[in-house]
Amino acid sequence: MTERSRRFLFVSIDALISDIAWQVSRAGNDVRYCITNESERQIADGLVPKVDNWEDHVDWADVIVFDDVLGQGEKAAALRAAGKFVVGGTAYTDRLEDDRTFGQQELKKHGVSIIPFEEFSDFDSAIEYVRANPAPYVIKPSGEAQNIKRLLFVGQEDDGMDIVHVLESYKAVYSDTVKVFQLQRRMRGVEVAVGAFFNGSDFMMPININFEHKPLFPGNIGPATGEMGTCMYWSGPNKLFSATLAKLKNRLAEEGYVGYIDVNCIVNGNGIYPLEFTARFGYPTISIQSDGISMPIGDFLYGMASGELSRFKTRTGFQIGLRIVVPPFPYDDPKTFSANSKGRVIIFRKPMREGIHIEDVCEVNGEWLITGHSGVVLIVTGMGLSVKQAQAQAYQRVKNILIPNMYYRTDIGDRWYEDHDRLHAWGYLREA
């Protein structure tokens, strides 16, 4: 239970924040949850109290939490200006994520090294560019199309011909969907992200170092997904942080930004090269982080939104989180979802739900059912003083879950063993 029960209003487009709303509600706070996308509104039914129109509940709330970019930052900033305690972005921080080119320009403006890139609004020009400048590239859609994670393509061939073939395919199929995209030179090294919570005036300590696992299958094989799992730990400020996020502190303070911000990077012996911003909570990142924050998550959100919290305690060691998904994930196929997944019961062999976080789930007559349409079902977490201990706890918890046709990666955290050695050799993880 929290020391004091507070009123929280959660505002979501696509029901991303369901797990945190559920945690805050279970801790004894008064919660109201609005999902604006009608096709997602049944998510968290029976678990979190819902409202249809969040604007009607602004005066009621002690804290308002927005869970996305895509225009939500402007609403959050307006409410903060009116005196409300709000977790959420601004038009500026939304643009850092939504407009990839702007995000890279802002990094460069603040003295951060970036990877060379070009922006395109048609596929023919991009194909001509690769033919004229043969090299390995990454295709990165901008705007709303970047939410279709499988469209991100990492080239493997030094002459860029695999990129040419993919661009020709995208031209035939996705011309109406992908309006703007980047071709970014592929940089080889370790992919690592550094993130921190910001309380309106400064970064809250400690920071978070995390290693995402995006492809669908173990061994980084298969289509890109939003995220299949993450390995993370908490740290004092280090070289990775000071070379990237720390340089934006004053700009974020000018905006009065409140929330989590993360920059994913490729690093090697030559330097640190940021790839992209996440200017909001990450998913499933925030659910994994919530297990490692040593205070009730409602108190944490209130302290961040009020600006009163500047340092918080975290559990030592490592945290692992993995996603359990069902067909048609990561594809959008309503017929397959209805036939194989929708309404299926989530069975727990033993009545233990520690380390279990909800995604597209609802509760009916005491049973958890799969709902929504995406096929993301649960996040399962584990903690330990070593990565191996955290992995063992997470995968032991997975064994307690039975869902027909469920699948998940079996190697979340394995990257750490090799990546850790290289990052330490280069000095990026040493605390400043």
Secondary structure, 3 states (H helix, E strand, C coil): CCCCCCEEEEEECCCCCHHHHHHHHHCCCEEEEEECCHHHCCCCCCCCCECCCHHHHCCCCCEEEECCCCCHHHHHHHHHHCCCEEEECCHHHHHHHHCHHHHHHHHHHCCCCCCCEEEECCHHHHHHHHHHCCCCEEEEECHHHHHCHHHCEECCCCCCHHHHHHHHHHHHHCCCCCCCEEEEECCCCEEEEEEEEEECCCECECEEEEEEEEEEECCCEEEEEEEEEEEEEEECCEHHHHCCHHHHHHHHHHHCCEEEEEEEEEEECCEEEEEEEECCCCCCHHHHHHHHECCCHHHHHHHHHHCCCCECCECCCEEEEEEEECCCCCCCCHHHHHHHCCCCECEECCCCCCCEEECCEEEECCEEEECCCCCEEEEEEEEECCHHHHHHHHHHHHCCEECCCCECCCCCCCHHHHHHHHHHHHCCCCEC
